[in-house]
Amino acid sequence: MVTDESQWYVQKGSRVQGPFSTNEVGRFLLLGRVRNTDRVSRDGELWEPVTQVPELIPEELLNLQSDEGWNKFLTVRATEDDRQLEVPVEQDRRLYPDPLPQKLRDEWQAVPPQPISQSVLPWSLLGITLAALGVVLYLNAVTGTTG
């Protein structure tokens, strides 16, 4: 059986969801259902921040600081939102704009673009390896060999 490389798992805190397609994850990012602080994985074992996977990030989230980019984001977000208002809402509540788009804009503007090569995993593995080497050297020095 051939595995689909476009399947992703999403980790939100300790909760894992998925698998989702690349397009679904991008749509969820636009709608705020996946946040820029969430982590993603292809196999459910190795996790990385969603901001480190450029193929998942819709282009509408990359230019939120300009008015044109912001308006494009709002338009695409409105077309992607499949929720239907089923319960009548009081008229005065409709006057308040949805706060989520502005919150998403603020969050994504705070994320500096980072190359994929700056993943946390290699540095973590290096730290673990150095710690293990230090323990081995320490134990060899303490126990030593008496001949």
PyMOL commands that set and color helices and strands:
alter all, ss='L'
color gray80, all
select helices_A, chain A and resi 22-31+50-52+54-56+59-61+67-80+91-95+99-109+120-143
alter helices_A, ss='H'
color red, helices_A
select strands_A, chain A and resi 7-12+15-21+39-41+48-49
alter strands_A, ss='S'
color yellow, strands_A
deselect
rebuild
show_as cartoon
